[in-house]
Structure formats: C-alpha cells, structure tokens
Amino acid sequence: MPTIEMYTTAVCGYCVAAKNLLKARGLSWQEIRVDADPARREEMLARAAGQRTVPQIFVNGHHVGGYTDLVAAERSGRLAEMLAEGVR
C-alpha cells in the first residue's frame, strides 16, 4: 500500500483540492497539520527543501510538491508510477 503524507493547515484551499484529488482516486493519506504543531512545520521545511507553502505532499517518501505539482504528476502519469513503487 502506498504511503501518502500531506502537510496542511486548517484554512487552505489548495489543501482541500489536493485531498479531493486523492479521494477521487480512492487513495488515503496521513494529514500533518503544521498550523497545530510548529515542530511539524520545521519538519516540513527540512523535508521539502525549504518550501514554505502548503500543501507539501510526499508519496512513498518522495517529495511531489504542492497541489499544482500533484496535478502535473497525475496528468503525466508520474503519480501512478510513484504509487506503484509502494505496491512492490
């Protein structure tokens, strides 16, 4: 089963859009709220090479990026490849 982690905040339209895209594909994810836990924001910054915007999405430990990166990965087929890596 693939592992999807998403760093989010409570008020984030792109976070909602990313969750809806994943839900439409029948995928589940672990949501990490950086607004509720400042230490998790530092974790996100370290993992996402300093990117400060949310969402920041990781699939099987690989950084996808934000919502627009997730959409681009979906359209190019790269997301399916990343998800398949977790199934092997």
C-alpha positions in Angstrom: 0.0 0.0 0.0 1.5 3.4 -0.9 2.2 5.9 1.8 1.0 9.5 1.2 1.8 12.2 3.6 0.4 15.7 3.2 1.4 18.8 5.3 -1.5 21.1 5.6 -3.2 23.9 7.5 -6.8 24.3 8.6 -7.6 27.1 6.1 -6.0 26.2 2.8 -8.0 25.9 -0.5 -5.1 24.1 -2.2 -5.0 21.5 0.6 -8.7 20.8 0.1 -8.2 20.5 -3.6 -5.3 18.0 -3.1 -7.4 15.9 -0.7 -10.2 15.9 -3.2 -7.9 14.7 -6.0 -6.6 11.9 -3.8 -10.0 11.0 -2.6 -11.3 10.8 -6.2 -8.5 8.2 -6.9 -9.6 6.2 -3.9 -6.4 7.0 -2.0 -5.9 7.7 1.7 -3.3 9.9 3.2 -1.8 11.0 6.5 -2.6 14.6 7.2 0.0 16.6 9.1 -1.3 19.9 10.4 1.6 22.4 10.5 -0.5 25.1 12.0 -1.4 23.0 15.0 2.2 21.9 15.7 5.1 24.3 14.9 7.6 21.5 15.2 5.9 19.8 12.2 6.4 23.0 10.2 10.1 22.7 10.7 10.0 19.1 9.7 8.1 20.0 6.5 10.7 22.7 5.7 13.5 20.2 6.1 11.8 17.5 4.0 10.6 19.9 1.3 13.9 21.7 0.7 12.7 24.9 2.4 9.4 25.2 0.6 7.0 27.0 2.9 3.6 26.8 1.2 1.0 24.1 1.9 0.2 21.5 0.9 3.5 19.7 0.7 2.9 16.2 -0.5 5.1 13.1 -0.2 4.4 9.7 -1.9 6.4 6.8 -0.5 8.9 9.3 0.9 9.4 11.1 -2.4 8.6 14.8 -2.4 5.9 15.6 -5.0 5.5 19.3 -4.1 2.3 21.3 -3.8 -1.1 21.0 -5.3 -0.1 22.1 -8.8 2.8 19.6 -8.7 0.3 16.9 -7.7 -1.9 17.7 -10.7 1.0 17.8 -13.0 2.2 14.4 -11.7 -1.3 13.0 -12.1 -1.6 14.2 -15.7 1.8 13.0 -16.7 1.4 9.5 -15.2 4.3 10.1 -12.7 1.9 9.9 -9.8 0.8 6.4 -10.8 4.4 5.4 -11.1 5.2 6.7 -7.6 2.1 4.9 -6.2 3.1 1.7 -7.9 6.5 1.8 -6.1 4.8 1.4 -2.8 2.9 -1.7 -4.0 6.0 -3.7 -4.9 
